[in-house]
Amino acid sequence: MVKMLVETTGDFMFTDGTANQDVQPHRPSVVKDSPFIKMKIADKKIRVLDEDVGDKTDAEFEKEWEAKQ
């Protein structure tokens, strides 16, 4: 399954219960592609920053992101 880097388009978060993943409100998040994520992208509530981040997890991305802040 493809993992992508996304962010919300506002000050809110989403929980994708079927894929057991969250899109965080104040930082980009690594998520697996799912129908829920596709719907939020189509509704312009989530924007895609990178379409394929390989095997990187959200926890790994969060550590890297925090180190740059």
DRENDO-1510 file (C-alpha; in Angstrom, 1 decimal, always signed):
<recs>
REC; n; res; u; v; w
REC; 1; MET; +0.0; +0.0; +0.0 .
REC; 2; VAL; +1.3; +3.5; -0.9 .
REC; 3; LYS; +2.1; +5.9; +1.9 .
REC; 4; MET; +1.9; +9.6; +1.3 .
REC; 5; LEU; +2.8; +12.8; +3.1 .
REC; 6; VAL; -0.3; +15.0; +3.6 .
REC; 7; GLU; -1.5; +18.0; +5.7 .
REC; 8; THR; -4.8; +19.4; +6.5 .
REC; 9; THR; -6.0; +22.6; +4.9 .
REC; 10; GLY; -7.1; +24.2; +8.2 .
REC; 11; ASP; -6.7; +24.0; +11.9 .
REC; 12; PHE; -8.3; +20.6; +12.4 .
REC; 13; MET; -7.3; +16.9; +12.3 .
REC; 14; PHE; -8.9; +13.7; +10.9 .
REC; 15; THR; -9.0; +10.2; +12.2 .
REC; 16; ASP; -9.3; +7.4; +9.6 .
REC; 17; GLY; -10.8; +4.6; +11.7 .
REC; 18; THR; -10.7; +2.0; +9.0 .
REC; 19; ALA; -7.0; +2.4; +8.4 .
REC; 20; ASN; -6.2; +3.2; +12.1 .
REC; 21; GLN; -4.4; +6.5; +11.2 .
REC; 22; ASP; -4.6; +10.2; +12.0 .
REC; 23; VAL; -3.9; +13.4; +10.0 .
REC; 24; GLN; -2.4; +15.7; +12.6 .
REC; 25; PRO; -3.6; +19.4; +12.8 .
REC; 26; HIS; -0.3; +21.2; +13.1 .
REC; 27; ARG; +2.2; +19.2; +11.1 .
REC; 28; PRO; +2.3; +17.0; +8.0 .
REC; 29; SER; +1.5; +13.4; +8.5 .
REC; 30; VAL; +2.4; +10.1; +6.8 .
REC; 31; VAL; -0.7; +8.1; +6.0 .
REC; 32; LYS; -1.6; +5.0; +3.9 .
REC; 33; ASP; -3.8; +5.7; +0.9 .
REC; 34; SER; -7.4; +4.8; +1.7 .
REC; 35; PRO; -10.9; +5.7; +0.6 .
REC; 36; PHE; -11.2; +8.1; +3.6 .
REC; 37; ILE; -8.0; +9.9; +2.7 .
REC; 38; LYS; -9.0; +10.1; -1.0 .
REC; 39; MET; -12.4; +11.5; +0.0 .
REC; 40; LYS; -10.8; +14.3; +2.1 .
REC; 41; ILE; -8.3; +15.1; -0.7 .
REC; 42; ALA; -11.3; +15.4; -3.1 .
REC; 43; ASP; -13.1; +17.6; -0.7 .
REC; 44; LYS; -9.9; +19.8; -0.4 .
REC; 45; LYS; -9.7; +19.2; +3.3 .
REC; 46; ILE; -6.3; +17.4; +2.9 .
REC; 47; ARG; -3.5; +18.3; +0.5 .
REC; 48; VAL; -0.8; +15.9; -0.7 .
REC; 49; LEU; +2.8; +17.0; -0.2 .
REC; 50; ASP; +4.5; +13.8; -1.4 .
REC; 51; GLU; +2.7; +11.0; -3.2 .
REC; 52; ASP; +5.1; +8.2; -2.1 .
REC; 53; VAL; +7.2; +8.3; +1.0 .
REC; 54; GLY; +8.2; +4.6; +0.8 .
REC; 55; ASP; +8.3; +2.7; +4.1 .
REC; 56; LYS; +8.6; +5.8; +6.3 .
REC; 57; THR; +6.2; +5.8; +9.3 .
REC; 58; ASP; +4.5; +8.8; +10.7 .
REC; 59; ALA; +6.5; +8.5; +13.9 .
REC; 60; GLU; +9.8; +8.6; +11.9 .
REC; 61; PHE; +8.6; +11.6; +10.0 .
REC; 62; GLU; +7.5; +13.4; +13.2 .
REC; 63; LYS; +11.0; +13.0; +14.7 .
REC; 64; GLU; +12.6; +14.4; +11.6 .
REC; 65; TRP; +10.1; +17.2; +11.4 .
REC; 66; GLU; +10.5; +18.2; +15.1 .
REC; 67; ALA; +14.3; +18.2; +14.7 .
REC; 68; LYS; +14.0; +20.8; +11.9 .
REC; 69; GLN; +11.7; +23.1; +14.0 .
</recs>
